[in-house]
Amino acid sequence: MTTEFSGNAQSMSLVGFTAVATITLLLCVMTGPDRDDLDEFYTGYSSLSPMRNGLAIAGDYISAATVLGTGGVIALFGYDGTVLALSTALSLMLLMFLLAEPLRNAGRFTMGDALTRRMPGRGVRMTACAVTLAALLPLMVVQLAGTGQLMAFVLGFSGESLQTGCIIGVGALMISYAAIGGMKGTALIQILKIVMLLGSGMVVAVLILNRFDWDPGALFDAAAANSGVGSAFLSSGLQFASGPSPDLDMITAQLTVVLGGGVLPHVTMRMYTASSARQVRRSMSWAVSGVALFVLIITVVGFGATALVGRAVIAQVDPQGNTAYLLGSQAAFGADVSSAETFLFTTVTTAVFLTLLASVAGMILACANSLAHDVFAARVQEMSPRREMTLARLSALAVGIPAILLATLVQHRSLQPLVTLSFCLGASAIAPALVYSLFWRRYTRTGLLSTLIGGSLAVLLLMPGTNLVSGSPVSAFPDSDFNWFPFTTTGLLSIPLGFACGWLGTLASGRRKSEEQRHEYEAVEGWILAGAIRRNR
């Protein structure tokens, strides 16, 4: 089948993109904070209902990298991609059951607030901000670079200058979302995004299942037959077959996603918008339900893309498979497309475009909040709310501009290493720091800094040696080979190192310091674990 979109579909998609950009910007202007109130800008006064807050959490969690990247892995590698999709849902469930309530009780606006509940200090806040930026900047670059590729693919242009112009224009729009809308404005965009994404995805999944007489087994068999690798498509290890230890590589990759996905700062900041422990539980229930539904949808669409389009065609269009979700959606409508079906397909492309917009807006907001609150406001004893909000908006600009510039530079390279880098930092630095600081009574300030710095350095040192960066035709530098760590993630070493650094740093603090921290933790234990009191500071 052809991978080109009809002129009618391209025209309607352009109209849809323009309409979404206009409506969402208007929403941000209408719902953004109209006073110099930090609680309104950072948390929206915690005024969202559990359902709306849960949908916003799911919207933040399901990024464009998840929609396009995970869909591509399912279409190219079958079983391995399905396990990856399930791992993303499991990560959010882990956040729900283990960290959501303590985070909400310990924090106020940022991850730095949660970490300094027990160990106040400007050094902790600045380190938390640095890790926040390091974890989210790569994801922002991936989403922005994907914007140019998506619009070029859907609208049918190939000029590099046009793709760069799309990145710059959309990046400016995303900065505006974060600076104008604050937490409440971006939440409404996330809600609109997740509703459109799930709604359009369900329609596509239903059409694909209808093509196979509602028999998932027939869909999987057709995908395997059209994959070019036969039964290996439905077995584990296909994605990692070229490495020296496929099984170990696969387990490590899934563990990295499970530990790292749910603790990234743009997701955890949504915990602070719940007004009570009961609300955060109900919000997370809605979020997990939405993500679980999306996992089912993307699995059907991914296998449908391979069954109807073919694995070879998908890989030819994009070696990473990032267009598989759109190709599968196009194939679901068949060759003869009516006006109604063209409209439905336009809804799919618009939902993906909105996913790109909303994802980066949430990440920019998380970084800007951390810069303003943890770095700049921490330097001044009594900074006025007006000044801090102004700094937060300027911080959105300071974060967004470098992300746009980097996206224009790397838009034609494989971006998978950047996605993996973010998840590795989450699993190796942020997850150990949150678990230790929320639950370990003897955890010290030295242990916390050792966790954040040691885990991050381990990832940054190991990542250039992985096979995603060099040593394979689909790596970021396919013509080079400095692959000395032959795995797709750094988790095999960096996750244990992150936890070990925190333990060793705490031991190095000495027994007296550990006892002091134990007494300090016992004083706030009821607040952190049970939400007995929510202290604002």
C-alpha positions in Angstrom: 0.0 0.0 0.0 1.0 3.6 -0.5 2.5 5.5 2.5 1.5 8.9 1.0 -1.4 10.8 2.4 -4.1 12.2 0.1 -4.2 15.9 -0.6 -7.6 16.1 1.1 -6.1 14.4 4.3 -3.1 16.8 4.2 -5.3 19.9 3.8 -7.6 18.8 6.7 -4.6 17.9 8.9 -3.2 21.4 8.3 -6.5 22.9 9.3 -6.6 20.7 12.3 -3.1 21.6 13.4 -3.9 25.3 13.1 -7.2 25.0 15.0 -5.6 23.0 17.8 -2.8 25.5 18.2 -5.3 28.4 18.3 -7.7 26.8 20.7 -5.1 25.6 23.2 -3.4 29.0 23.3 -6.7 30.6 23.9 -7.4 28.1 26.7 -4.1 29.0 28.4 -4.9 32.8 28.2 -8.4 32.2 29.6 -7.3 29.9 32.5 -3.9 31.2 33.3 -3.3 32.9 36.7 -4.6 36.5 36.8 -3.0 37.3 40.1 0.5 37.1 41.5 -0.4 34.0 43.5 2.2 31.2 43.6 -0.3 28.5 44.5 -2.4 29.4 41.5 0.6 29.3 39.1 2.3 26.2 40.5 -0.7 24.1 41.5 -3.8 25.8 40.1 -5.1 26.1 43.7 -5.4 22.2 43.6 -8.9 23.0 42.1 -9.0 20.1 39.6 -11.4 17.2 40.4 -9.8 13.8 40.7 -11.0 12.8 37.3 -9.6 15.9 35.6 -6.4 15.7 37.6 -6.0 12.0 36.7 -6.5 12.7 33.0 -3.9 15.5 33.2 -1.4 13.1 34.9 -2.1 10.5 32.1 -1.6 13.3 29.6 1.7 14.3 31.1 2.8 10.6 31.3 1.9 9.7 27.7 4.4 11.7 25.7 4.9 11.8 21.9 7.9 9.5 22.5 5.5 7.0 23.9 2.9 7.3 21.2 5.3 7.3 18.2 8.3 5.4 19.8 6.5 2.6 21.6 4.1 2.2 18.6 7.2 1.8 16.4 8.8 -0.8 18.7 5.6 -2.8 18.7 5.3 -2.6 14.9 9.0 -3.6 14.3 9.6 -6.1 17.2 6.2 -7.4 18.2 6.4 -9.1 21.6 9.2 -6.9 22.8 7.3 -3.7 22.0 4.2 -5.1 23.9 6.3 -5.7 27.0 7.7 -2.1 26.7 4.2 -0.8 26.6 3.2 -2.8 29.6 6.3 -1.6 31.5 5.1 2.0 31.0 1.8 1.2 32.6 3.5 -0.7 35.4 5.7 2.3 36.1 2.7 4.5 36.7 1.2 1.8 39.0 4.4 1.8 41.0 4.2 5.5 41.4 0.5 5.2 42.5 1.1 2.5 45.2 4.5 3.5 46.5 5.2 7.2 46.0 2.2 9.3 45.1 0.8 10.0 48.6 4.1 10.6 50.3 5.2 12.9 47.5 2.0 14.9 47.8 2.4 15.2 51.5 6.1 16.0 51.5 6.2 18.4 48.5 4.6 21.7 47.7 5.6 22.9 44.2 8.7 21.0 43.0 10.8 17.9 43.5 13.2 20.1 45.5 10.4 20.8 48.0 9.9 17.1 48.6 13.6 16.4 49.0 14.2 19.3 51.4 11.3 18.5 53.7 13.8 16.5 55.7 17.1 18.0 54.6 16.7 21.7 53.9 19.5 23.5 52.1 20.2 25.4 48.9 22.7 22.8 47.7 19.9 20.1 47.7 17.5 22.3 45.8 20.1 23.3 43.2 21.1 19.6 42.7 17.5 18.6 42.4 17.0 21.4 39.8 20.1 20.2 37.8 18.8 16.6 37.8 15.4 17.9 36.7 16.8 19.7 33.8 19.1 16.8 32.8 16.2 14.4 32.8 13.7 16.5 30.9 15.8 18.4 28.4 16.5 15.3 26.3 12.8 14.4 26.2 12.0 18.0 25.2 14.5 17.8 22.3 13.0 14.5 21.1 9.5 15.9 21.1 10.5 19.1 19.3 12.5 17.3 16.7 9.6 14.9 16.2 7.4 17.9 15.5 9.2 18.8 12.3 9.3 15.1 11.2 5.6 14.6 11.9 4.5 17.7 10.0 6.8 16.8 7.1 5.5 13.3 6.9 1.8 14.2 7.2 1.8 17.3 5.1 4.1 15.9 2.5 7.0 18.4 2.4 10.7 17.5 2.6 12.6 20.8 2.8 14.9 21.0 5.8 14.2 24.7 6.3 10.5 24.0 6.5 11.1 21.4 9.2 13.3 23.7 11.1 10.6 26.4 10.8 8.0 24.0 12.2 10.3 23.2 15.2 10.9 26.9 16.0 7.2 27.9 15.6 5.9 25.0 17.7 8.6 25.5 20.3 7.6 29.1 20.7 4.0 28.0 21.1 5.0 25.5 23.8 6.9 28.1 25.8 3.8 30.3 25.6 1.7 27.5 27.1 4.0 27.1 30.1 4.5 30.8 30.7 0.9 32.0 30.3 -1.1 29.0 31.4 0.8 27.8 34.4 -0.3 24.5 36.0 -4.0 24.9 35.4 -3.7 26.0 31.7 -1.3 23.1 30.9 -3.6 20.7 32.7 -6.5 21.6 30.5 -4.3 21.0 27.4 -3.3 17.6 28.8 -6.9 16.7 29.4 -7.9 17.7 25.8 -4.9 15.8 24.5 -5.6 12.5 26.3 -9.3 12.6 25.4 -8.5 13.1 21.7 -5.7 10.5 21.8 -7.8 7.8 23.5 -10.9 8.6 21.5 -9.3 8.6 18.1 -7.1 5.6 19.0 -10.1 3.5 20.1 -11.8 4.2 16.7 -8.6 3.0 14.9 -8.3 -0.1 17.1 -11.9 -1.0 16.5 -11.5 -0.7 12.7 -8.3 -2.8 12.8 -10.0 -5.6 14.9 -13.0 -5.4 12.5 -10.6 -6.1 9.6 -9.6 -9.4 11.4 -13.2 -10.4 12.4 -12.6 -9.4 16.0 -10.0 -12.1 16.5 -6.8 -10.9 18.2 -5.1 -14.2 17.4 -5.7 -13.7 13.7 -4.3 -10.1 14.0 -1.1 -11.4 15.7 -0.7 -14.2 13.2 -1.1 -11.8 10.3 1.5 -9.4 11.8 3.9 -12.3 12.3 3.4 -13.4 8.7 4.0 -9.9 7.4 6.9 -9.2 9.6 9.5 -11.1 7.6 10.8 -12.9 10.7 8.0 -15.3 11.3 7.3 -16.7 14.7 10.3 -14.7 16.2 8.0 -11.6 16.0 5.8 -13.1 18.7 8.7 -14.2 20.9 11.0 -12.2 23.2 14.4 -11.0 22.2 13.9 -9.8 18.6 14.7 -6.2 19.5 17.9 -7.1 21.4 19.0 -10.0 19.2 22.1 -8.2 17.9 23.6 -7.7 21.4 25.8 -10.2 23.3 23.2 -10.8 26.0 19.7 -10.3 24.6 17.8 -11.6 27.6 19.8 -9.5 30.1 19.5 -6.4 27.8 15.8 -6.8 27.6 15.3 -7.2 31.4 17.5 -4.2 32.1 15.7 -2.1 29.5 12.2 -2.9 31.0 13.5 -2.4 34.6 14.8 1.1 33.5 11.4 2.0 32.1 9.5 0.7 35.2 11.7 2.5 37.7 12.3 5.7 35.6 9.1 6.5 33.8 6.8 7.4 36.7 9.3 9.5 38.7 10.2 12.0 36.0 9.6 15.5 37.4 6.9 16.6 34.9 4.8 13.6 36.2 5.5 13.9 39.9 4.7 17.6 39.9 1.1 16.7 39.3 1.0 15.0 42.7 1.2 18.5 44.3 -2.0 19.6 42.6 -4.2 17.2 44.7 -5.8 18.8 47.7 -5.8 15.7 49.9 -4.4 12.1 50.1 -7.8 10.8 49.1 -7.8 13.0 46.0 -4.3 11.9 44.9 -5.4 8.2 45.2 -8.5 8.8 43.1 -6.5 10.9 40.6 -3.9 8.1 40.2 -6.7 5.6 39.7 -8.0 7.6 36.7 -4.5 8.1 35.4 -3.6 4.4 35.6 -6.9 3.5 33.9 -6.2 5.9 31.0 -2.7 4.6 30.5 -3.8 1.0 30.6 -6.4 1.7 28.0 -3.8 3.4 25.8 -1.5 0.4 26.1 -4.3 -1.8 24.7 -4.9 0.7 21.9 -1.3 1.1 20.9 -0.7 -2.7 20.9 -3.6 -3.2 18.5 -2.5 -0.3 16.3 1.1 -1.4 16.3 0.3 -5.0 15.4 -2.2 -3.7 12.9 0.4 -1.6 11.2 2.7 -4.6 10.7 -0.2 -6.8 9.5 -1.7 -4.3 7.1 1.4 -2.3 5.9 4.3 -4.7 6.5 7.4 -4.4 8.7 9.7 -3.8 5.8 7.6 -0.8 4.6 7.5 0.7 8.1 11.2 0.4 8.5 11.8 1.9 5.1 9.8 5.0 5.9 11.5 5.4 9.3 14.1 2.9 10.6 12.9 3.7 14.2 9.3 3.0 13.3 8.1 6.4 14.5 5.5 6.6 11.7 4.0 3.2 12.5 1.1 4.6 14.5 0.0 6.9 11.6 0.6 4.2 9.0 -1.5 1.8 10.9 -4.2 4.4 11.3 -4.2 5.1 7.6 -4.3 1.4 6.7 -7.3 0.8 9.1 -9.5 3.0 6.8 -8.6 1.0 3.7 -7.9 2.2 0.1 -11.3 3.9 -0.6 -11.6 6.6 2.1 -14.8 8.5 2.5 -15.0 12.1 3.8 -16.0 10.9 7.2 -13.0 8.5 7.4 -10.7 11.4 6.2 -12.1 13.5 9.1 -11.4 10.6 11.5 -7.9 10.2 10.3 -7.4 14.0 10.6 -8.5 13.6 14.2 -5.7 11.0 14.7 -3.0 13.2 13.2 -4.3 16.2 15.2 -4.3 14.1 18.4 -0.6 13.2 17.8 0.2 16.8 17.1 -1.5 17.9 20.3 0.5 15.2 22.1 3.7 16.8 21.0 2.5 20.3 22.1 1.2 19.2 25.5 4.1 17.0 26.4 6.8 19.7 25.9 4.6 22.3 27.6 4.4 20.2 30.7 8.2 19.5 30.7 9.0 23.2 30.2 6.7 24.1 33.1 8.4 21.5 35.4 11.9 22.9 34.5 10.8 26.5 34.8 9.1 25.9 38.2 12.3 24.2 39.5 14.6 27.0 38.3 12.4 29.7 39.7 11.5 28.1 43.0 14.6 26.0 43.8 17.4 28.1 42.4 16.4 31.8 42.2 13.8 32.0 45.0 16.1 30.0 47.3 18.7 32.8 47.1 16.4 35.4 48.5 14.9 35.2 52.0 11.6 36.9 51.2 11.1 37.0 47.4 7.7 38.5 46.4 5.2 36.3 44.6 5.2 38.7 41.7 8.9 38.5 41.2 9.0 34.7 41.6 6.2 34.3 39.0 8.1 36.6 36.6 11.2 34.5 37.1 9.2 31.3 36.4 8.0 32.8 33.1 11.4 33.9 32.1 12.7 30.5 33.1 10.3 28.9 30.6 12.0 31.0 28.0 15.5 30.1 29.2 14.7 26.4 29.1 12.7 26.4 25.9 15.1 28.3 23.6 18.1 25.9 24.1 15.7 22.9 23.6 14.6 24.4 20.3 18.1 25.0 19.2 19.2 21.5 20.1 16.2 20.0 18.3 17.1 21.8 15.1 20.6 20.3 15.3 19.7 16.7 16.0 16.4 16.4 14.0 17.9 14.1 11.4 19.7 11.7 13.8 18.3 8.8 15.8 16.7 10.2 18.9 16.3 7.0 20.8 19.5 7.6 22.9 17.9 10.9 24.3 14.7 9.1 25.3 16.7 6.4 27.0 18.9 8.9 28.7 15.9 10.5 30.4 14.5 7.2 31.7 18.0 6.1 32.9 18.4 9.3 34.9 14.9 8.8 36.4 15.7 5.2 37.4 19.3 5.8 38.5 19.1 9.1 40.3 15.6 10.3 40.9 14.0 7.0 42.0 16.7 6.1 44.6 16.6 9.7 46.0 12.8 9.7 46.4 12.6 6.2 47.9 15.4 6.9 50.3 14.3 10.4 51.4 10.6 9.3 51.8 11.1 6.0 53.6 14.7 5.6 55.1 14.9 7.1 58.5 18.7 7.4 58.7 19.2 8.9 55.2 21.4 12.0 55.4 22.0 15.1 53.3 25.3 13.6 52.1 23.6 10.4 51.1 21.0 12.4 49.1 23.6 14.5 47.2 25.6 11.3 46.6 22.5 9.6 45.1 21.6 12.4 42.8 25.1 13.2 41.7 26.5 9.7 41.6 23.5 8.2 39.8 23.5 11.0 37.2 27.2 10.7 36.6 27.0 7.0 36.2 24.3 7.4 33.4 26.2 10.3 31.7 29.5 8.3 31.6 28.0 5.0 30.5 25.4 6.3 27.9 27.9 7.3 25.1 29.2 3.7 25.1 25.8 2.0 24.5 24.8 0.6 21.2 22.1 3.3 20.7 24.8 5.9 20.3 27.2 4.0 17.9 28.0 0.7 16.5 24.8 -0.1 14.5 23.0 1.2 11.4 20.1 2.7 13.5 22.3 4.3 16.1 22.8 8.1 16.5 26.2 7.9 14.9 26.0 4.9 12.5 29.3 5.6 10.8 31.2 5.4 14.1 31.8 2.6 16.6 32.8 3.5 20.2 30.4 0.9 21.6 32.2 -0.3 24.7 29.0 -0.9 26.8 27.0 -3.2 24.6 23.5 -2.6 26.0 20.6 -0.4 25.1 20.4 1.2 28.5 22.8 2.0 31.3 20.5 0.5 33.9 22.5 -2.7 34.5 25.2 -0.7 36.3 23.7 2.8 36.9 20.6 1.7 38.9 22.6 -0.3 41.5 25.2 2.5 41.6 22.5 5.1 42.3 21.2 3.2 45.2 24.7 2.3 46.4 25.9 5.9 46.3 23.0 6.9 48.6 23.8 4.1 51.0 27.6 4.8 51.0 27.0 8.5 51.4 24.8 7.9 54.4 27.4 5.6 56.0 30.1 8.2 55.3 28.1 10.8 57.3 28.7 8.9 60.5 26.5 7.4 63.1 25.8 10.7 64.9 24.5 12.4 61.7 22.4 9.3 60.9 20.8 9.4 64.4 20.1 13.1 64.0 18.4 12.4 60.7 16.4 9.6 62.2 15.0 11.9 64.9 14.2 14.6 62.3 12.5 12.0 60.1 10.4 10.7 63.0 9.2 14.3 63.6 7.8 14.5 60.1 7.0 10.8 59.5 3.3 11.3 60.1 3.2 14.2 57.7 5.0 12.4 54.9 3.4 8.9 55.2 -0.1 9.7 56.5 -0.6 13.3 55.5 -1.5 14.2 59.1 -0.5 17.8 58.4 0.5 19.5 55.2 3.3 22.0 56.1 3.7 24.9 53.7 7.0 26.7 53.7 
